Amino acid sequence: LLGLPVEPLLQQYSHDDKPLNNTTPSVTRGLRLPKWWLEKYVLIVVAVGIISYLGVLGFHTVWPPSLVITSPAVDLTTNTPTLQVGGDTQVGTHVTINGEVVTVSEVGHFAEVLPLQLGLNIITISARKTYSRTATQVRRVWFTPTVSATAPATGIVP
């Protein structure tokens, strides 16, 4: 290579990584922190983790339960005098229909038959766990009985 002797160059190269004149290198390798700093850092990370876990747990405790109404449909019109109200919720949830407590099965299903009044019926279904907010759904049902063609007319004078 360029007419230079190889052996002296290799020896010089192997000695170049050592500091000259027994001086310390000017660049400190690695970050050196006191031991107490690492302990406090770990303590802070653990504390933040525990607080986050408790926050999520508390959020799920007060969050309202799921409430899915399978019957009746929204804005239903019917000609039958009774109506089955039913749906699904989470296990351990207290359900009321128009303020009356309804039994919830082991899998979270509930059903109740209600008598209908002539005209508009407002049905309010609510679900609540022990410490949660209440989930509420409202259904409007119109009850219009059919008039039989063979029924005698009343109140009409011939």
C-alpha positions, 0 to 999 in steps of 0.5 A: 500500500503506497509503498509504506511498511505494513508492520509498523503501521499495524503496531501504531494502530493498535496503540492509538486507542490508548490515551497518551501521557497517562491522561484520562479520556475527555469523554465520560462513557455512560451516564452515572447517576447516584443510587438513590436516584434510581431507587426514587425513579423505580418507586415513582414508576411503581406508584404511577402504575398502581394509581393508574390501575386503581383509576381504571378499576374505579372507572369500571366500577362507576360506569353504567352497566350495558343494557340491550332491549330486545323487546319492544322495538322503538316506537312500536304500534300494537293492537294487543293489550299486553306487551313483553318487555325484555333484554339483556344486561350484565350479571349482578345488575338490578333492573327496573321497568317503570319503577318495578323491580324485575328478576335478572337471570344468571346470564343477565336476561330479563323479561316482564309482561306489561298491560298496555293502556289505550293510546301512548305508553311510555316504558322506562327500563333502567339498569344499575349495579351497586356503585354504578351510574344508571343506564336507562332506555325509553320505549314508546308503544302505541296501543290501538285496539282493532275494531271488529266489523261484526261488533255492534256500534254503541251510542248511535241512535237509528 
